[in-house]
């Protein structure tokens, strides 16, 4: 949803075009896949990862949080967006280990 120069990206899981979870059991691959989806969405509105100002990660286990932080450091080169990590009992998509939402401040 776009409101003015802000783009709000809904919680996204690592699902392919058919709705199947990508890389079951691999939170790093799922995280990268979600950010690939974000990259396509951002490109479609003339933006990039440098325009993301906030992310929220919902993950199913605490030991996985460090792994997702490593992927964030690959994606974002600084300044880093604000980030919130939330441990959840489960996600709606069976097999999803992470769900990420984001807010971007678009150029122009």
Number of C-alpha atoms within 10 A of each C-alpha: 9 13 8 8 11 16 20 16 18 12 15 20 27 27 18 12 6 6 10 15 18 19 17 14 12 14 22 19 16 23 26 17 19 21 20 14 15 20 15 13 15 20 11 10 12 12 18 18 18 17 19 24 18 16 20 16 22 23 23 19 14 12 9 16 19 11 13 21 16 12 16 18 11 10 16 15 11 9 9 17 19 12 14 12 15 16 14 14 9 15 15 8 15 10 18 24 25 29 22 21 18 20 20 22 18 19 11 6
